[in-house]
């Protein structure tokens, strides 16, 4: 059984914002972390704030990797600023040190083209998981567009179950009612409230608790009932059909491509200030109108018929431009939904005073997608809440699980673990206390960080 609680030796190459955030979260999960970076300043900062072994040097150097004890590493995460260096780190970690799991952040879109997918395998470039921030962020924005009343919308269990993050505002008629009363009031609704963020803390809800104003509720729902669920919470915002994207970089371009494929009725325009980039994306996209110009210029915004647009997405590489665009748009009309991409963390303080509906933080997005791969067992999918203090996880029940043939009420799960929904065959079930677990059930559950080992044991195949 000691094997169960064995935590991992993880090497992180690149001590920038993503690298240091991942390190912080993994240390809180009790993994042992070594960091490598060429910048002695970044390493010194890490050394002062985190309990890691920190090494100054090139992570592609075999001698440095040896110093980092790479031969005993369970996993290496390459998040330097350079794609090629990240690839090379994984190659060397595999060829010289046989590191079992290798994760690389790769930004250059050509490497990610499906027709070159043979590049990344054991025989060629041995990378087990590729993290592409731009593609992940485009997907995440698209999910927010699909559930306009929700702050976030995350697919689980082959997209049959969704996790919605919903703000409880004055339009919400169900605050102040006990949760067990809600079940009686809406018997047809296949939804379960896992908990809320209240005053910057996560609260796991009990049956007699009530939702309060300004709570952010995390609700697991049957995907087919997304709109009904949002209506019950007082959110009946319509999916917008007219969208304007400012910035045709990888995120804006990928988002437009995704929207073309999945929203038939959507009309998308992109404003891009670089002429050759504007021409390139205009050729690659089918139904999207591309305008060459500066999104801060009111004439250009008028050319894009800004007054008709319902949602404006400011996705340039410049935080200040993204904030400014959102402020200018607000001047044209009050009821547009604005979303802005922000890399600098302290800008989130400006969100409410600038009246921006949604700030998108690419760093947390990348961190979430990397953390997903750190879990053991059959855990397929993980969504982090409050910097990883809680996670919503999808996992399968295997024949060795101690849950099989047990009723939920007899499963002795700790309070900090909540089963939200289960997919059995094709049916989404919100389990009652008499629910009996079976092999191959796919379970979507909430777990506090320090309970993750318990979760990994219940849904585990191997030690890594």
JOZI-V572638 format. One line per field, one symbol per residue. ss: DSSP state (a for helix, b for strand, c for the rest). phi: phi as a letter, one per 40 degrees, with the letter a starting at -180 (. if undefined). psi: psi as a letter, one per 40 degrees, with the letter a starting at -180 (. if undefined). Layout:
ss = ???
phi = ???
psi = ???
This chain:
ss = caaaacccbbbbbcccaaaaaaaaaaaacccbbbbbbccaaaaaaaaaacccbbbbcccccaaaaaaccaaaccbbbbccccaaaaaaaaaaaaaaacccbbbbbcccaaaacaaaaaacccccccccbbbcaaaaaaaaaaaaaacccccbbbbbccccbbbbbbbccccccccccbaaaaaaacccccbbbbbbbbccbbbbcccccbcccccbbbbbbbaaaaaaaaaacccccccccbbbbbcccaaaaaaaaaaaaaccccbbbbbbccaaaaaaaaaaccccbbbbcccccaaaaaacccccccbbbbccccaaaaaaaaaaaaaaccccbbbbbcccaaaaaacccccccbbbcaaaaaaaaaacccccccccbbbbbccccbbbbbbbccccccccccbaaaccccccbbbbbbbbccbbbccccccbcccccbbbbbbbaaaaaaaaaacccccc
phi = .cdccccccbbbbhbcccdcccdccccccgcbbbbbaccccdccccdcbbcbcbbciccccdccccccgcccccabbbbccbdcccccdcccccccbfccbbbbcbbccccccdcbcccbadcbbcbcbbbbdccccdcccdccccbccbcaabcbffgcbbbbbbccbccccbcgbdccccdccbccccaaccibcbfgbcbccbcccbcbdgcbcbbcbcdcbdcdcccdcgbbdcccbbbbbbhbcccccccccccdcbbcccbbbbbbccccccccccccccbccbbcibccccccccccfdccccbbbcbccbdcccccdccccdccacbccbbbcbccccccccdcccfccabbbccccccdccddccccgcccaabcbffgcbbbbbabcbcccccdgccdcbcfccdcbbccabbbfbbcbccccccbcbdgcbbbbbbcdccddcccccbbbaca
psi = edddehiihhhhhhfaddddddddddddefihhhihidhddddddddddigihhhhiheehddddddefddeidihhhfiehddddddddddddddefhdhhhihhdhdddehdeeeedgiddchghdhhhgddddddddddddddgdeidihhhigfeeiihhhhhhadeheeiehidddddddgdehgihhdaihhfeihhhiideiiiiieihihhhihdefdddddddeehfiihidhihhhhfaddddddddddddehdeihhihhhehddddddddddidehhhhhaheehddddddefddeidhhhhfiehddddddddddddddidfihhhhhhdhdeeddedddefhdhhhhdddddddddddediaafhdhihiigfediihihiihideieeheiideeefhidehhhdihhhbehhhhhieehhiiiehhhhihiideedddddddfidie.
